[in-house]
Amino acid sequence: MNQEETTYIKLREMLLNGDLEPGSRLTEKHVCDLLAVSRTPVRAALLRLEAQNLVIGQDNRGYSVCGITVHDVWNANVVRAVLEGAAAGALAARGVSEAQRLILEHSIDDYSELAANIELTDRFLGRHTAANRMFHETIVTATGNNSFARSIDTLAYMPVQISRTVFASDRAFAAKTLHMGLSDHRGVLRAVLTGDATAAEMLMRTHSQTALRGIEQIKDRQKMGADYLAMPFHQFLRGVSVTVDAA
């Protein structure tokens, strides 16, 4: 992982954990001092975070920190599910190369191994994130349509936070979600390989709504009221006493 990506991930984690106060000013110099890196990766990270609506650019005055609510996260995941479904349908219609098929199958093999040996450790959660990301990103990039990738990148940070938090706090839900995810991945790949665009799109869209089920799981476990959607996102996650790992 290069310094630009590492800087982006660290700063994104701080924003999502609420370590930087919503509305506060954020300059390149401040971030450089905070993360002990040069301006080049910081500048790239801030531009990317601005596209994700985590910071807002201020004319010649740096950036300000946005406040992200649970409702913002919910809406982002609804849109992401539609986009990933469309990408899977497009890939089924286009067809996959042998190399792309092997990557997708490899990610499913990794996912299968994880589902058979659940260990709620940092290493396990990291491996789950990597296997899941490999599948989703390959589906998107294999379409050859860069608009999918650019649009999804503005929403990509959301589901990771929810899934990792819920997994780390509820073994039963983790096991159920892992086995459902494995079945979903296999179903999507089967539809893609057989050229069934309609099935691929609907299966992927449903699968990509897993993060929404994670939000509902946290809400139910904490017995939150109907106003939970207005909560700051970091406070909502801290309700289950798990620190977000944005890796």
C-alpha positions as CSV (number, residue, x, y, z in Angstrom):
1,M,0.0,0.0,0.0
2,N,1.5,3.4,-1.0
3,Q,1.7,6.5,1.2
4,E,-1.2,8.2,-0.6
5,E,-3.5,5.3,0.2
6,T,-2.3,5.0,3.7
7,T,-2.7,8.7,4.4
8,Y,-6.3,8.5,2.9
9,I,-7.2,5.5,5.1
10,K,-5.8,7.1,8.3
11,L,-7.5,10.4,7.8
12,R,-10.8,8.7,6.8
13,E,-10.7,6.6,9.9
14,M,-10.2,9.7,12.1
15,L,-13.2,11.4,10.4
16,L,-15.5,8.4,10.8
17,N,-14.4,7.8,14.4
18,G,-15.3,11.4,15.2
19,D,-11.7,12.3,16.2
20,L,-12.0,15.5,14.2
21,E,-14.9,17.8,15.3
22,P,-17.6,18.3,12.7
23,G,-17.4,21.9,11.4
24,S,-13.8,22.3,12.4
25,R,-11.3,23.7,9.9
26,L,-8.8,21.2,8.4
27,T,-5.7,22.5,6.5
28,E,-3.1,20.6,4.6
29,K,-0.5,21.7,7.0
30,H,-2.5,20.5,10.0
31,V,-3.0,17.0,8.4
32,C,0.7,16.9,7.5
33,D,1.6,17.6,11.1
34,L,-1.0,15.2,12.4
35,L,0.0,12.2,10.3
36,A,3.7,13.1,9.8
37,V,3.6,13.0,6.0
38,S,4.3,15.4,3.2
39,R,1.7,17.6,1.4
40,T,1.4,15.5,-1.7
41,P,-0.4,12.5,-0.2
42,V,-2.4,14.8,2.1
43,R,-3.6,16.8,-0.9
44,A,-4.7,13.7,-2.7
45,A,-6.4,12.3,0.4
46,L,-8.3,15.5,1.0
47,L,-9.6,15.7,-2.6
48,R,-10.8,12.1,-2.4
49,L,-12.5,12.7,1.0
50,E,-14.1,15.8,-0.4
51,A,-15.6,13.7,-3.2
52,Q,-17.0,11.4,-0.5
53,N,-18.5,14.3,1.3
54,L,-16.4,13.7,4.4
55,V,-14.8,17.2,4.1
56,I,-15.9,20.4,2.4
57,G,-13.5,22.6,0.5
58,Q,-13.4,26.2,1.6
59,D,-12.1,28.8,-0.9
60,N,-8.4,29.3,-0.2
61,R,-9.0,28.3,3.5
62,G,-8.5,24.6,3.4
63,Y,-11.4,22.3,4.4
64,S,-14.1,21.9,7.0
65,V,-15.1,18.5,8.6
66,C,-18.5,17.3,7.7
67,G,-20.9,15.7,10.2
68,I,-21.9,12.2,8.9
69,T,-25.2,10.8,10.3
70,V,-26.6,7.3,10.2
71,H,-29.1,8.5,7.6
72,D,-26.2,9.6,5.4
73,V,-24.6,6.1,5.6
74,W,-28.0,4.4,4.9
75,N,-28.6,6.5,1.8
76,A,-25.0,5.9,0.6
77,N,-25.5,2.2,0.8
78,V,-28.8,2.3,-1.0
79,V,-27.1,4.0,-3.9
80,R,-24.1,1.7,-3.8
81,A,-26.3,-1.4,-4.0
82,V,-27.9,-0.1,-7.2
83,L,-24.6,0.7,-8.8
84,E,-23.0,-2.6,-7.9
85,G,-26.1,-4.4,-9.1
86,A,-25.9,-2.6,-12.4
87,A,-22.1,-3.4,-12.7
88,A,-22.8,-7.1,-12.2
89,G,-25.5,-7.1,-14.8
90,A,-23.2,-5.3,-17.2
91,L,-20.4,-7.8,-16.6
92,A,-22.8,-10.7,-17.2
93,A,-23.7,-9.2,-20.6
94,R,-20.1,-8.4,-21.4
95,G,-18.5,-11.7,-20.2
96,V,-15.4,-12.2,-18.2
97,S,-11.9,-13.2,-19.1
98,E,-10.2,-16.3,-17.8
99,A,-8.0,-14.1,-15.5
100,Q,-11.0,-12.3,-14.1
101,R,-12.8,-15.6,-13.5
102,L,-9.8,-17.0,-11.6
103,I,-9.7,-13.8,-9.4
104,L,-13.4,-14.1,-8.6
105,E,-13.1,-17.8,-7.8
106,H,-10.0,-17.2,-5.7
107,S,-11.9,-14.6,-3.6
108,I,-14.7,-17.1,-3.1
109,D,-12.3,-19.8,-2.0
110,D,-10.9,-17.3,0.6
111,Y,-14.4,-16.4,1.7
112,S,-15.3,-20.1,2.1
113,E,-12.3,-20.7,4.3
114,L,-13.2,-17.8,6.5
115,A,-16.8,-18.9,6.8
116,A,-15.6,-22.4,7.9
117,N,-13.3,-21.0,10.5
118,I,-14.7,-17.9,12.2
119,E,-12.3,-16.1,14.5
120,L,-13.3,-12.7,15.6
121,T,-9.8,-11.3,15.6
122,D,-8.3,-8.3,13.9
123,R,-6.5,-10.6,11.5
124,F,-9.7,-12.5,10.6
125,L,-11.7,-9.3,10.1
126,G,-8.9,-8.0,7.9
127,R,-8.9,-11.1,5.8
128,H,-12.7,-10.9,5.4
129,T,-12.5,-7.3,4.3
130,A,-9.8,-8.2,1.7
131,A,-11.7,-11.2,0.3
132,N,-14.9,-9.3,0.1
133,R,-13.2,-6.3,-1.5
134,M,-11.5,-8.5,-4.1
135,F,-14.8,-9.9,-5.2
136,H,-16.7,-6.5,-5.4
137,E,-13.8,-4.6,-7.0
138,T,-13.2,-7.2,-9.6
139,I,-16.9,-7.2,-10.6
140,V,-16.8,-3.5,-11.0
141,T,-13.4,-3.1,-12.8
142,A,-14.0,-6.1,-15.1
143,T,-17.0,-4.2,-16.7
144,G,-14.5,-1.9,-18.3
145,N,-16.8,1.0,-17.4
146,N,-14.8,3.5,-15.3
147,S,-17.9,5.4,-14.4
148,F,-18.9,2.6,-12.2
149,A,-15.6,2.6,-10.3
150,R,-15.5,6.4,-9.9
151,S,-19.1,6.5,-8.6
152,I,-18.8,3.6,-6.2
153,D,-15.5,5.0,-4.9
154,T,-17.4,8.0,-3.4
155,L,-19.5,5.5,-1.4
156,A,-17.0,2.7,-0.8
157,Y,-16.0,3.6,2.7
158,M,-19.4,3.1,4.3
159,P,-20.1,-0.7,4.4
160,V,-16.7,-1.6,5.8
161,Q,-17.3,0.4,8.9
162,I,-20.6,-1.3,9.7
163,S,-19.7,-4.8,8.9
164,R,-16.4,-4.8,10.9
165,T,-18.1,-3.3,13.9
166,V,-21.0,-5.7,13.9
167,F,-18.8,-8.7,13.2
168,A,-16.6,-7.8,16.2
169,S,-19.5,-7.5,18.6
170,D,-21.8,-10.4,17.6
171,R,-20.5,-13.8,16.7
172,A,-23.9,-15.3,15.7
173,F,-24.6,-12.4,13.3
174,A,-21.1,-12.6,11.9
175,A,-21.5,-16.4,11.2
176,K,-24.9,-15.8,9.6
177,T,-23.7,-12.9,7.5
178,L,-20.5,-14.8,6.4
179,H,-22.5,-17.8,5.2
180,M,-25.1,-15.6,3.4
181,G,-22.3,-13.6,1.8
182,L,-20.6,-16.7,0.6
183,S,-23.8,-18.0,-1.0
184,D,-24.5,-14.6,-2.5
185,H,-21.0,-14.4,-4.1
186,R,-21.4,-17.8,-5.6
187,G,-24.8,-16.9,-6.9
188,V,-23.6,-13.7,-8.5
189,L,-20.6,-15.5,-10.1
190,R,-22.8,-18.2,-11.5
191,A,-25.1,-15.7,-13.1
192,V,-22.2,-13.7,-14.5
193,L,-20.6,-16.8,-16.0
194,T,-23.8,-18.0,-17.6
195,G,-24.5,-14.5,-19.0
196,D,-27.7,-14.0,-17.0
197,A,-27.6,-10.2,-16.7
198,T,-31.0,-9.9,-14.9
199,A,-30.1,-12.4,-12.2
200,A,-26.6,-11.0,-11.7
201,E,-28.0,-7.5,-11.2
202,M,-30.7,-8.5,-8.7
203,L,-28.5,-10.9,-6.8
204,M,-25.7,-8.3,-6.5
205,R,-28.0,-5.5,-5.5
206,T,-29.6,-7.6,-2.7
207,H,-26.1,-8.8,-1.5
208,S,-24.8,-5.2,-1.5
209,Q,-27.6,-4.3,1.0
210,T,-25.8,-6.3,3.7
211,A,-24.6,-3.1,5.3
212,L,-28.2,-1.9,5.8
213,R,-28.9,-5.1,7.7
214,G,-25.9,-4.4,9.8
215,I,-27.3,-0.9,10.7
216,E,-30.6,-2.5,11.7
217,Q,-28.7,-5.1,13.8
218,I,-26.9,-2.4,15.7
219,K,-30.1,-0.4,16.2
220,D,-32.0,-3.5,17.5
221,R,-29.2,-4.6,19.8
222,Q,-29.0,-1.2,21.4
223,K,-32.8,-0.8,21.5
224,M,-32.6,2.6,19.8
225,G,-35.6,4.7,19.0
226,A,-36.9,5.8,15.7
227,D,-34.6,8.9,15.8
228,Y,-31.4,6.8,15.5
229,L,-31.0,7.8,11.9
230,A,-30.2,11.3,12.9
231,M,-27.3,10.2,15.2
232,P,-23.8,11.1,14.3
233,F,-22.3,7.9,12.6
234,H,-19.4,7.6,15.0
235,Q,-21.6,7.7,18.1
236,F,-23.9,5.1,16.5
237,L,-21.0,2.7,16.1
238,R,-19.6,3.4,19.6
239,G,-22.9,2.2,21.0
240,V,-21.6,-1.3,20.5
241,S,-18.3,-0.5,22.2
242,V,-16.1,-1.3,19.2
243,T,-13.6,1.1,17.6
244,V,-13.8,1.4,13.9
245,D,-10.9,0.0,11.9
246,A,-11.1,1.6,8.4
247,A,-8.5,-0.5,6.8
